[in-house]
Amino acid sequence: MVRLFSSSWYWILSLGLAGSAIAMLELPATAQRKIYDPVPISSDNEIADTLSERDIPTGEGGFARDYFMQLEKGDQIAIDLTSEEFDTIVTLIASDGSTIAENDDGPDGTTNSLLFSRITENGKYIIRVRAFGETSGGKFQLKLTRLKPAGQ
C-alpha cells in the first residue's frame, strides 16, 4: 500500500513538472524593463527637466525624479533647484539610502530650494527632486556646483 501511494505521488509530481516545463517553453521571452534608472548629473551643468506623473510616486500624492553623481570625501557642494510651476524640495541621499541633507525653501524667501553639504565619504549619491505636497510637478532647473575651499 505504501509503495502504491508513493508511486502515485511520483507520477502526479512528474506530470505536474512536465506540464510546467512545457508551459514555460510556450511563453515568448520578453526583456525586463528597468524600473529605477536615475539620470547621471555632473557638476556645473544645469539641467532643465520636467517632473510629472510618470516619475516616482512619493506616497504623499506627489512625484519625485532622481539624479546621481559620484562624489568624493571632502567635496563641498551646492544644489540649486528652481521652478515657477511647483514648490520644490531637494534631497541628497547616500548610497545606503540615508538622507544626508534636505531643503524645502531657499534663503531668499521663495519656494525654490538651495542645499549646501560637505561630503564625508566617497560614493554614489542621489539628488532627489520632488514637489511639496500633492503637486504633480512641472518644469524645473537643477544645478549642482562643487564649491572650492578657500585658498584653492
C-alpha positions as a Python dict, from the first residue, in 0.01 Angstrom:
ca = {
    (1, 'M'): (0, 0, 0),
    (2, 'V'): (277, 243, 89),
    (3, 'R'): (457, 161, -232),
    (4, 'L'): (145, 228, -444),
    (5, 'F'): (83, 559, -262),
    (6, 'S'): (444, 673, -319),
    (7, 'S'): (427, 564, -680),
    (8, 'S'): (106, 764, -736),
    (9, 'W'): (262, 1078, -595),
    (10, 'Y'): (569, 1026, -811),
    (11, 'W'): (355, 1023, -1126),
    (12, 'I'): (146, 1321, -1018),
    (13, 'L'): (458, 1525, -947),
    (14, 'S'): (623, 1414, -1272),
    (15, 'L'): (320, 1513, -1478),
    (16, 'G'): (296, 1847, -1297),
    (17, 'L'): (662, 1930, -1353),
    (18, 'A'): (648, 1822, -1716),
    (19, 'G'): (339, 2035, -1771),
    (20, 'S'): (510, 2335, -1614),
    (21, 'A'): (817, 2285, -1834),
    (22, 'I'): (603, 2266, -2148),
    (23, 'A'): (406, 2575, -2045),
    (24, 'M'): (731, 2764, -1991),
    (25, 'L'): (855, 2665, -2335),
    (26, 'E'): (541, 2802, -2498),
    (27, 'L'): (572, 3151, -2344),
    (28, 'P'): (756, 3409, -2553),
    (29, 'A'): (1070, 3555, -2398),
    (30, 'T'): (1039, 3922, -2310),
    (31, 'A'): (1303, 4167, -2196),
    (32, 'Q'): (1278, 4317, -1849),
    (33, 'R'): (1214, 4692, -1832),
    (34, 'K'): (1429, 4893, -1597),
    (35, 'I'): (1210, 5008, -1313),
    (36, 'Y'): (1454, 5250, -1148),
    (37, 'D'): (1703, 5436, -1363),
    (38, 'P'): (1831, 5767, -1214),
    (39, 'V'): (1977, 6020, -1456),
    (40, 'P'): (2353, 6096, -1427),
    (41, 'I'): (2445, 6457, -1349),
    (42, 'S'): (2781, 6632, -1342),
    (43, 'S'): (2880, 6942, -1152),
    (44, 'D'): (2844, 7287, -1301),
    (45, 'N'): (2584, 7167, -1552),
    (46, 'E'): (2232, 7299, -1528),
    (47, 'I'): (1955, 7057, -1613),
    (48, 'A'): (1617, 7176, -1739),
    (49, 'D'): (1363, 6897, -1691),
    (50, 'T'): (1000, 6825, -1609),
    (51, 'L'): (857, 6645, -1305),
    (52, 'S'): (540, 6452, -1397),
    (53, 'E'): (307, 6163, -1308),
    (54, 'R'): (547, 5929, -1495),
    (55, 'D'): (811, 5978, -1223),
    (56, 'I'): (847, 5807, -883),
    (57, 'P'): (531, 5827, -667),
    (58, 'T'): (620, 5972, -324),
    (59, 'G'): (328, 5819, -136),
    (60, 'E'): (218, 6170, -39),
    (61, 'G'): (30, 6244, -361),
    (62, 'G'): (330, 6391, -545),
    (63, 'F'): (616, 6262, -757),
    (64, 'A'): (997, 6263, -750),
    (65, 'R'): (1280, 6231, -1001),
    (66, 'D'): (1628, 6109, -911),
    (67, 'Y'): (1970, 6204, -1045),
    (68, 'F'): (2303, 6053, -941),
    (69, 'M'): (2665, 6154, -928),
    (70, 'Q'): (2990, 6025, -787),
    (71, 'L'): (3121, 6245, -504),
    (72, 'E'): (3445, 6231, -307),
    (73, 'K'): (3516, 6274, 63),
    (74, 'G'): (3576, 6644, 131),
    (75, 'D'): (3367, 6771, -162),
    (76, 'Q'): (3157, 7073, -74),
    (77, 'I'): (2852, 7104, -294),
    (78, 'A'): (2564, 7340, -357),
    (79, 'I'): (2242, 7210, -513),
    (80, 'D'): (2008, 7472, -654),
    (81, 'L'): (1655, 7367, -755),
    (82, 'T'): (1416, 7623, -901),
    (83, 'S'): (1070, 7611, -1056),
    (84, 'E'): (799, 7859, -1139),
    (85, 'E'): (542, 7576, -1157),
    (86, 'F'): (570, 7398, -820),
    (87, 'D'): (709, 7426, -466),
    (88, 'T'): (1043, 7241, -484),
    (89, 'I'): (1215, 7010, -235),
    (90, 'V'): (1567, 6878, -296),
    (91, 'T'): (1717, 6585, -104),
    (92, 'L'): (2073, 6446, -105),
    (93, 'I'): (2076, 6070, -43),
    (94, 'A'): (2379, 5847, 28),
    (95, 'S'): (2435, 5514, -148),
    (96, 'D'): (2296, 5330, 158),
    (97, 'G'): (1965, 5518, 124),
    (98, 'S'): (2016, 5752, 419),
    (99, 'T'): (1925, 6118, 383),
    (100, 'I'): (2233, 6342, 405),
    (101, 'A'): (2052, 6676, 371),
    (102, 'E'): (1720, 6820, 252),
    (103, 'N'): (1589, 7167, 174),
    (104, 'D'): (1237, 7289, 104),
    (105, 'D'): (1258, 7667, 75),
    (106, 'G'): (1567, 7869, -10),
    (107, 'P'): (1705, 8159, 195),
    (108, 'D'): (1556, 8416, -45),
    (109, 'G'): (1202, 8352, 86),
    (110, 'T'): (1081, 8176, -231),
    (111, 'T'): (961, 7817, -268),
    (112, 'N'): (1282, 7729, -456),
    (113, 'S'): (1537, 7504, -283),
    (114, 'L'): (1905, 7562, -209),
    (115, 'L'): (2109, 7297, -28),
    (116, 'F'): (2473, 7304, 86),
    (117, 'S'): (2654, 6992, 204),
    (118, 'R'): (3005, 6862, 280),
    (119, 'I'): (3062, 6502, 168),
    (120, 'T'): (3217, 6273, 432),
    (121, 'E'): (3253, 5951, 226),
    (122, 'N'): (3336, 5861, -134),
    (123, 'G'): (3040, 5716, -319),
    (124, 'K'): (2744, 5742, -549),
    (125, 'Y'): (2489, 5998, -426),
    (126, 'I'): (2131, 6055, -531),
    (127, 'I'): (1985, 6403, -577),
    (128, 'R'): (1606, 6375, -547),
    (129, 'V'): (1382, 6644, -694),
    (130, 'R'): (1024, 6648, -572),
    (131, 'A'): (724, 6869, -531),
    (132, 'F'): (588, 6969, -192),
    (133, 'G'): (253, 6808, -105),
    (134, 'E'): (20, 6669, -366),
    (135, 'T'): (152, 6877, -655),
    (136, 'S'): (216, 6666, -963),
    (137, 'G'): (511, 6881, -1070),
    (138, 'G'): (609, 7084, -1373),
    (139, 'K'): (921, 7231, -1532),
    (140, 'F'): (1230, 7289, -1317),
    (141, 'Q'): (1601, 7373, -1331),
    (142, 'L'): (1858, 7179, -1128),
    (143, 'K'): (2220, 7283, -1082),
    (144, 'L'): (2489, 7108, -881),
    (145, 'T'): (2810, 7301, -810),
    (146, 'R'): (3126, 7170, -644),
    (147, 'L'): (3249, 7452, -422),
    (148, 'K'): (3623, 7500, -380),
    (149, 'P'): (3759, 7550, -27),
    (150, 'A'): (3923, 7887, 45),
    (151, 'G'): (4285, 7908, -72),
    (152, 'Q'): (4246, 7675, -371),
}
